[in-house]
Amino acid sequence: MQIRLIMVLTENWTIASPRDLRGLVRLAQEAEAAGVDAVMLSDHLVLGPGAGAAGRPANLKDYAAPGNQDPATPWPDSIVLMSAIAAATERLRLIAGAIIAPLRHPLLLAHQLAALDLLSEGRLVVQPTVSWHEEEYAAMGIPFTERGTRLDEHLAIWKCVWTQTPASFHGAHYSFADVYMEPKPFREGGPRLWFGGSRISPFIVRRLVQYGDGFHPFGQPSAEEMEPLRIALAQAGRSIQELEIVGGLRPNFTDATAPANLEQALQSLPWQLEQGYTSICFNPSQYVDDLAQVGRLCSELTKRVQEF
């Protein structure tokens, strides 16, 4: 089995300047040269004071999570940044590891994603989400309580405008008739779609069965926790083997500043492979203290992961 390595790109601020977006493009190029399969970028438009309500991580290299972020955390526009990476790479997949769809109009977002998929020649993967930060919704004038139904309409609209010309849709939040959206995405039917969350909720299962190409949970659910998804896929005539199942290396920090031990993080890999995970995420800043070390880290990880 070929294991795919995915490098997290937009949470490396302990080793990269948040204003050096060209530097992130160069990191993506280094990852591609080292054999890494994809880079992942996450998403916020704005943050409010409540973004840090749960307190900052003990080590700032740790993963960003709901409530643990400084409101001034940089989140550069992922679509703009992925466009630059698409133009500077040839093979590397571009994973919009979280696009907060309800904060945007579905036609605008569908248009942007179609162009990015075309620019990258089918290398785009999109993980739409409703996210967690109510203050962000308030700033954008979008009711937080509508986020789930809005996402469902986004998904239906994307499929509609990516496959039909002209396209029409009439829903509770969005409505249009006989619109022409061109150009269409590179991939017939649009970019691959992933879904994920902190738990395998009925909403996640339904969206995965209807639209999903991959499952990217926040955490590492067990085989027992995955059973509702397996059952729902089987009932729809699908198999969980069709999905790209995304796991990741989890760092263990021994103090507030030092990188984690890579060997210790790799110890979880055999269990993940046994559970059916096919792709493994890693954040380079969790294991090195210098940008100059990232290329070597990518090469080492590519070698080590394939040994498994």
N, C-alpha and C positions, 0 to 999 in steps of 0.2 A: 504493500500500500504506500502510495506517495503522500507524505505528510506535508501540508502547506504551511509555510511560516508567514505570519502577518506582523509587520512592525507598526506599532502605535506611533503616530507622528506628532499629534498635536497636544501631547502632555509631557513635553521634554524641556520644560522651562528652567529646570535646575542646571541644565547644561547648554541651553540655546537661548539667544536673545529673542524675546517675543516680537521684536520688530524685524528680525532677519528672516523674512519669509523665503527669500532666495536660498538661504541656508537650509531651510527645510526641503526645498526642491533638491538641493545637492545631496541631502541625506537620503532622499528617495532614490536618487541615481546610484548612490553607494549601495543601498539595499538591493537594488536590481542587479548590480554587478556581482554581488556576493551570492546570488541565488535565492534571495527572499522572494516569495510569491506576490506579496501585496503590501500596501501601506494603508493604514486606517486613520481616518480623520473624524473627529466628533464635532458637536455643534451646540452653540448657544448664540443667540442674537444679542441679548443683554442679560446681566445678572443684577439682582437686587440684594439688599442687606441680608436677607434670609438665606442666601446661598451658602453662608458659613455658619448657620444656626447650630449645626451639630459639632462644631469645632474643627479646627484644622487637623490633618493627619499628624501623627507623632513625627514622621519623616515626610518631608514635602515631596519626596520622590514617589510616594505611594499613589495609587490610582485615584483619580477624581471620582467622587460618588455623590449622590444626593445629600446636600447639606454640609459637605466638608470643604467647600471651595471659598477662597477669598473672592469677594465680589469683583475684584479687579483682575481675576484670572483671565489671561488672554485666550480668546477663542476666535481666531481669524476665520473669515468666511470660507467654509470648506469647499464650496463649489468653485470659487475663484482659485483657491490654492490647488485643487485637483486639476483644474484646467491647465495650470502651469506645469504640473507634474506630468499630465498626459502628453504635453508637447515636448517634454524633455526625456521621456522614457519610451520604450518600445514594447516591453513584455509585461511590466509590472501592473497588477490589478489595482484599481482605485476603489477603496471601500469607504463609502460615506457611512461610517459606523454608527452614526446617529444623525438623522435629519429630522428636526422637529417640524413635521409637515403641517400641523394645524396653525402654526404661526405664519404661514404663507398662503397665498391663493393657489389652489391646485393647478390652474392653467399656467400660471407663471412658473411654478416649480416643475411641472411636467415639461414645459418648453426648455427650461434650463437643463434638466436631466437628460432630455433627448439630445440636446446639442453636445453635452459632455460625453454621452455614450458614443455619439458619432465621431467626435474629436479623438476619443481614445480607441476607436475601432472595436467597441464591444467589451472593453476592460472594466466597465463601471459596475459596481455592486452597491445597492442602496438599502440601508436599514432604516425605514421610517419609524418614528416613535412619537409618543405624546409627551415624553419627558416628565419632569416632576416639579418644576419651579413655578409656582403660581404667580410670583411677582413678574416673571418674564411675560406671562400671558397678559397680565394687567397692563404692562407697559405697551404691549402691542394692540390692546383693545379687543382681545379675543377671550370670550368666557372660558374659564378653566374647566368648568363642568361639561363643556361641549367637546372637549378635546378628543374623546374616543370616537364619537359619531362623526366628527369632522375628519379624522383619519380614515375612517371607513369610506367616506365619500371621496377623499383623495384617491384611495386605491382604485375605486371604481372608475373615477374620472381618468386617471392615468391610463388604465387599460383601454378605456374608450378612445381617448385622443391619440394614443400611440398605435392603434390598430385600425381606426376608422377615419374616413374622409368623405363627407363632413361628419362631424360628431355632435351628438346632443346628449344632455344629461339634465335631469330635474330631480333635485333632492331637497332635504330640509334646510341645508346651508348654502348650497351652490346650485345655480341653474343657468343653462345656456342652450342654444339651439343652432345647429348648422354652422359650427365653427370649423375652420380649416387650420390645422396645426402642422406646419412643415418647417424643417425637415423632420422625418420620423427618426427614431433611434437607430443605431447601427444594427442592434440585435432585433430580430423580428419579435414583436410583442413587448420590447422594452428591456431595460437593464434587469439583471437578476435582483431579486428582492430577498432580504433577510429579515427575520423578526426575532425579538428577544425581550427579556425583562428580568426582573428580580425573582419572579416565580412563573411557573407554567400555567398561566390563567386561561380560562375559557376563551378570552379575547385573542390571546396569542395563538392558541391552538386553531381557532377558526381562521385567522388570517394566514397562518402557515399552510393550512390545508388548501385554502382557496388560491393563494398567491405565492407561497413561499418556495424559495430555492435553498434557503439555509436557515439554521437556527443558531443564534448567538446569545446565550443566556448571560445574565450578570451573575457570575458564580458558576458552579459546576454541579448541576443536578444529577442525581443518581439514576440508575436504570429504572428504579421503582417510580421516581418522580417523572420520568419520561414516558411512562406507560400510557397516560391519557393521550399523548400526542401520537404514539404508535397506533393505538386503537382507532383514533379519528382518521389518521392517514389511511389505514387499511380499509375502513368503512367507505372512504372516498376512492378506493381503487389505487391508492398510492402506497409507497413503502418509505420508511424512515431512511433507508439506504439511498434514496434519491436526494436527501438533504445534505448539504455541507454542515457539519456539526462543529462549532467553533469553541475551543477551550483556550487555555492560556497558562503562561507561567506566572505563579504567584510568589512575590518576593517575601522574604522574612528579614526585616530590618532589625539589626541589633542595637542601633542607636539612632539619634535624630538626624544624622547627616550622611553616614557612610552608605555606599551602595550595598545591595544585597548580594549574597553568595549565589553565583550562577549554578554551581553544582547542586546545591540544596534545592533550588527551584526546579531543576530538571528531574528531581526524584519523583515528582508527581506525574511525569509524562507517561510511564507505563500504564498506570491506572487509567488515565484519560484515553489512551489508545484502546484499552480493553473495553471501555464504556462506549466506544464508537466515535470518539472525537476524531475529526479528519484534518482540522486546521488549528494551529496554535499561535496565539497572539503573544507578543512580548513588547515591553517598553524599554528601549535601550538605556534611558537615563536611570533606570532602576538598578543597572548592573555596571555602569561606568560613570566616571566623573568628568570626562573630557570628550568633546565632540570628535576629536581626532581618533578616538578608540572605537567609534561606532561601526566603521567598516569592518574592522577586525572582529568585533563581536558578532556581526551578522555572518561572517564567514565561519566562525567557530560554531555558532548555533546551527547553521545549515548543515555542517558536517555532523555535529552531535545528534541532531534530530533524526537525520537519515540513518544513523547507526541503529536506532531503535526499530 
